[in-house]
Amino acid sequence: MNSAEPKVIHLRERDAEGALERLNRITGLRFARWPQSLAPLARKVAAEEAAGQELEAVERNVESA
């Protein structure tokens, strides 16, 4: 494997049913289908919160000026 190639192999793309069975066994849960990642949602919420905090800081500076 070339060092420039990604080292992550998505097994669910190769064997979706087998990957789901292993996920269920490892987690002790019973997913009927592969769960959707919540990471993009968490990044979006964090970005929105940061933008809101920046807006509040700007508004405080304008009020105090």
C-alpha positions as CSV (number, residue, x, y, z in Angstrom):
1,M,0.0,0.0,0.0
2,N,1.4,3.4,-1.0
3,S,1.7,5.8,1.9
4,A,-0.3,8.4,0.0
5,E,-3.3,6.1,-0.2
6,P,-5.9,6.3,2.6
7,K,-5.6,3.6,5.3
8,V,-9.3,3.5,6.2
9,I,-11.2,0.6,4.6
10,H,-14.9,0.9,4.8
11,L,-15.9,-2.7,5.3
12,R,-19.6,-2.0,5.0
13,E,-19.0,-1.1,1.4
14,R,-17.5,-4.5,0.8
15,D,-19.8,-6.7,2.9
16,A,-22.7,-4.6,4.2
17,E,-24.6,-7.5,5.9
18,G,-21.4,-8.8,7.6
19,A,-20.4,-5.4,8.7
20,L,-23.8,-4.8,10.3
21,E,-23.7,-8.1,12.1
22,R,-20.2,-7.3,13.5
23,L,-21.3,-3.8,14.5
24,N,-24.3,-5.3,16.4
25,R,-22.1,-7.9,18.0
26,I,-19.4,-5.4,19.1
27,T,-21.9,-2.8,20.4
28,G,-24.4,-5.3,21.9
29,L,-27.1,-3.4,20.1
30,R,-29.5,-4.5,17.3
31,F,-29.3,-2.1,14.4
32,A,-31.6,-3.1,11.5
33,R,-29.6,-1.0,9.1
34,W,-26.2,0.8,9.2
35,P,-26.6,3.8,11.6
36,Q,-26.3,7.3,10.1
37,S,-23.3,9.3,11.4
38,L,-24.2,12.2,13.6
39,A,-20.7,13.8,13.2
40,P,-21.8,16.2,10.4
41,L,-24.8,17.4,12.5
42,A,-22.5,17.9,15.6
43,R,-20.1,20.0,13.5
44,K,-23.0,22.1,12.1
45,V,-24.4,22.7,15.6
46,A,-21.0,23.7,16.9
47,A,-20.4,26.1,14.1
48,E,-23.9,27.7,14.6
49,E,-23.2,28.1,18.3
50,A,-19.8,29.7,17.6
51,A,-21.4,32.1,15.1
52,G,-24.0,33.0,17.7
53,Q,-21.4,33.7,20.3
54,E,-19.5,35.9,17.9
55,L,-22.6,37.8,17.1
56,E,-23.4,38.4,20.8
57,A,-19.9,39.7,21.4
58,V,-20.2,42.1,18.5
59,E,-23.6,43.3,19.8
60,R,-22.1,43.9,23.3
61,N,-19.3,45.9,21.8
62,V,-21.7,48.0,19.8
63,E,-23.9,48.7,22.8
64,S,-20.9,49.7,25.0
65,A,-19.5,52.0,22.4
